[in-house]
């Protein structure tokens, strides 16, 4: 079942519910199968990273944007 979403990657949206209510940001990614979006600098979680040889030789913590349900964001018009 295909779902037509009104919010696309690159759109500016406002968070209307949740901990980040009132913030605005750019949509980095849309996940249509779960009806979720990832918004820049909103719903940021601190994730632990294991050490590896390439990117993170020491490991540590990384801030990562988590998905938000699409019903909790509203598209900002005029941008």
C-alpha positions in Angstrom: 0.0 0.0 0.0 1.6 3.2 -1.2 1.1 6.3 0.9 1.3 9.8 -0.6 3.1 12.1 1.9 2.9 15.9 1.7 6.3 16.4 3.5 9.4 15.8 1.4 13.2 15.9 2.1 14.4 19.5 2.3 11.1 21.0 3.5 11.0 23.2 6.5 8.7 21.9 9.2 7.6 22.9 12.7 7.4 20.4 15.5 3.8 20.6 16.9 4.0 17.9 19.6 6.6 16.3 21.9 9.7 17.4 23.8 10.8 19.7 20.9 7.5 21.4 20.4 7.8 24.8 18.8 11.2 24.1 17.1 11.6 24.4 13.3 14.0 22.6 11.1 14.8 21.0 7.8 13.7 17.5 6.9 16.8 15.3 6.4 15.0 12.1 5.6 11.5 10.7 5.2 10.7 7.1 6.2 7.3 6.4 4.4 7.0 2.8 5.6 6.9 3.9 9.2 5.3 7.4 8.5 8.2 9.1 10.2 10.6 12.0 9.4 14.1 13.0 10.7 14.4 16.7 11.3 17.8 18.5 11.7 18.7 19.3 15.3 15.4 18.0 16.7 14.9 14.9 19.0 18.7 14.5 19.4 19.8 11.4 21.3 23.3 10.6 22.5 24.4 7.2 21.1 27.5 5.2 22.2 29.9 4.2 19.4 32.2 1.2 19.6 35.8 1.8 18.5 36.7 0.9 14.9 39.7 1.4 12.6 38.3 4.0 10.2 36.0 6.7 11.6 36.2 6.4 15.3 39.4 4.8 16.6 38.6 5.7 20.3 34.8 5.1 20.3 32.8 7.4 22.5 29.4 9.2 22.1 27.7 10.6 19.0 24.7 13.0 18.9 22.1 11.5 16.4 18.7 12.8 15.2 16.0 10.2 15.9 12.8 9.8 13.8 9.6 11.8 14.7 6.1 10.6 13.7 4.8 12.6 10.7 1.7 13.6 12.6 3.8 15.6 15.0 5.2 17.9 12.4 3.6 20.6 10.2 5.0 22.0 7.0 6.0 25.7 7.2 4.4 27.6 4.2 6.3 30.2 2.2 9.7 28.7 2.3 
